[in-house]
Amino acid sequence: MIAIVTILLAFPLGFFLRSHLAANLAYAIAYLWAFVFQGLYLTRMWVGGDDSAFPKDPDTIPVGYGLVCCAIFAVGFGLVALGHRVASRRRSRMPAVA
């Protein structure tokens, strides 16, 4: 879920929003909504007996899940920055409208 949100929204937000801060904030809000939704979904599956995302032992911390989520979050900010850079270069090459 969070990977889909990152792929679909990060670059376009960086490209279409002129403010880099606004693009980062919009991406962070969309990512965090998807993260909560995904966490709820995976927790419901875990309670039902599926242990593919979380370990069976409730005392262990799912470090791998956290690292993957952080990596996806960082890649999303990189895509926002890339979209912002591509858009600013494109705007600077366009002739000024009189």
JOSULWO-V251936 format. One record per backbone hydrogen bond with DSSP energy under -1.0 kcal/mol. CO is the residue of the C=O (numbers start at 1). NH is the residue of the N-H. If there is no record, write none. Layout:
BEGIN
co->CO nh->NH
co->CO nh->NH
END
This chain:
BEGIN
co->1 nh->5
co->2 nh->6
co->3 nh->7
co->4 nh->8
co->5 nh->9
co->6 nh->10
co->9 nh->13
co->10 nh->14
co->11 nh->15
co->12 nh->16
co->13 nh->17
co->19 nh->23
co->20 nh->24
co->21 nh->25
co->22 nh->26
co->23 nh->27
co->24 nh->28
co->25 nh->29
co->26 nh->30
co->27 nh->31
co->28 nh->32
co->29 nh->33
co->30 nh->34
co->31 nh->35
co->32 nh->36
co->33 nh->37
co->34 nh->38
co->35 nh->39
co->36 nh->40
co->37 nh->41
co->38 nh->42
co->39 nh->43
co->40 nh->44
co->41 nh->45
co->42 nh->46
co->43 nh->47
co->44 nh->48
co->45 nh->50
co->46 nh->49
co->57 nh->60
co->61 nh->63
co->62 nh->66
co->63 nh->67
co->64 nh->68
co->65 nh->69
co->66 nh->70
co->67 nh->71
co->68 nh->72
co->69 nh->73
co->70 nh->74
co->71 nh->75
co->72 nh->76
co->73 nh->77
co->74 nh->78
co->75 nh->79
co->76 nh->80
co->77 nh->81
co->78 nh->82
co->79 nh->83
co->80 nh->84
co->81 nh->85
co->82 nh->86
co->83 nh->87
co->84 nh->88
co->85 nh->89
co->86 nh->90
co->87 nh->91
co->88 nh->92
co->89 nh->93
co->90 nh->94
END
